[in-house]
Amino acid sequence: MSEDNETRIREFIDRVLTAGEIDATGDYFHDDVVEEEPLPGQGPGLHGLKETLIRIRHAFPDSKWSIEEQIAEDNKVLTRFIWSGTHQGEFLGIPPTNRVVRVWGRSLIGSKAGRSSPRAFS
């Protein structure tokens, strides 16, 4: 089960975050998804997550996410990632700088019934 969850998270990162197929987010997360650390202004559930991903994609249209490490246990996957992109649109009130931004972080995601529920994002 943990390897399946790792694969699903990798697919989500490749398909949705890097390739920009935001509408496919529902293939990976439930409608009632809860993020413990949402971005400022993020609404609840799947709709709020998709809106936030659209805002990120608009601000950083060349976003690229890479997985540095994953650890899976039972129905949880911890993913250490790096994402980068050129700041080409307004984001969180900051006008475009046209500078490349590089961010690292970790995400702990739990799964139920074949879809995921992010429990933390830092």
TARAJO-V883997 format. One record per backbone hydrogen bond with DSSP energy under -0.5 kcal/mol. CO is the residue of the C=O (numbers start at 1). NH is the residue of the N-H. E is the energy in kcal/mol with one decimal. If there is no record, write none. Layout:
CO_NH_E ; CO_NH_E
This chain:
1_5_-2.0 ; 2_6_-2.4 ; 3_7_-2.3 ; 4_8_-2.3 ; 5_9_-2.3 ; 6_10_-2.5 ; 7_11_-2.6 ; 8_12_-2.5 ; 9_13_-2.5 ; 10_14_-2.6 ; 11_15_-3.3 ; 12_16_-2.2 ; 12_17_-1.6 ; 13_18_-2.5 ; 14_19_-1.9 ; 15_21_-2.0 ; 16_20_-0.8 ; 20_22_-2.0 ; 21_24_-1.9 ; 22_25_-2.2 ; 23_26_-0.6 ; 24_27_-2.1 ; 25_28_-2.0 ; 25_29_-1.6 ; 28_116_-4.0 ; 30_33_-1.5 ; 31_46_-2.3 ; 33_45_-0.8 ; 34_36_-0.6 ; 35_38_-0.6 ; 39_42_-2.3 ; 44_48_-1.7 ; 45_49_-2.1 ; 46_50_-2.8 ; 47_51_-2.4 ; 48_52_-2.1 ; 49_53_-2.5 ; 50_54_-2.3 ; 51_55_-2.2 ; 52_56_-2.4 ; 53_57_-2.5 ; 54_58_-2.6 ; 55_59_-2.2 ; 56_60_-2.6 ; 58_61_-0.5 ; 59_88_-2.8 ; 59_89_-1.3 ; 60_63_-1.8 ; 64_84_-2.1 ; 66_68_-0.5 ; 66_82_-2.3 ; 69_80_-3.0 ; 71_78_-3.2 ; 73_76_-2.7 ; 75_111_-2.1 ; 76_73_-2.5 ; 77_79_-0.6 ; 77_109_-2.5 ; 78_71_-2.4 ; 79_81_-0.5 ; 79_107_-2.1 ; 80_68_-3.0 ; 80_69_-1.6 ; 81_105_-2.0 ; 82_66_-2.8 ; 83_103_-3.1 ; 84_64_-2.5 ; 85_87_-0.5 ; 85_101_-3.3 ; 86_88_-1.4 ; 87_97_-0.8 ; 87_98_-3.0 ; 91_94_-2.0 ; 93_95_-0.6 ; 94_91_-2.1 ; 99_87_-2.9 ; 101_85_-1.9 ; 103_83_-2.9 ; 105_81_-2.6 ; 106_122_-2.7 ; 107_79_-2.6 ; 107_109_-0.6 ; 108_119_-2.7 ; 108_120_-1.4 ; 109_77_-2.5 ; 110_117_-3.8 ; 112_115_-1.9 ; 115_112_-2.9 ; 116_30_-1.1 ; 117_110_-2.4 ; 120_108_-1.4
